[in-house]
Amino acid sequence: MYPEQMVKPMREDLTIAGFQELHTADDVTSAISKEGTTLLVVNSVCGCAAANARPGAKMSLDNENKPNNIVTVFAGVDKDAVNKAREFMVPFPPSSPCMALFKDGELVHVLERHHIEGRPAELIAENLKDAYNSHC
């Protein structure tokens, strides 16, 4: 588990943009079960989260269609919340960072770490915008 003071700026990178932090398994279940669309970002301390995932997620919100809810859990910190989020992402294997779009509680789009690592934030944002345009 990472110390809170270390991850605070990484958390704030998304919460300042409007993402709601989920800290428990119940928080995750409640958020994903909401009617409409929910973007879930599994945040991480790794470099690809800082350079690609978080910026791409934030850029993706500059779109006419966007999720009704934007939420985040933090790998290596919010263990129960992350584990519950990963249950909702089956059959995709656990990865962090990663992003998932849900519609009425059903998984409709996933970006795994291998879709994020080494790709520019702009490409990640475009991928998410395409998903929003299809599902939101």
Beta strands, then each sheet from edge to edge (+ up, - down):
strand 1: 20-21
strand 2: 37-43
strand 3: 69-74
strand 4: 98-103
strand 5: 106-111
sheet 1: 1+ 3+ 2+ 4- 5+
end
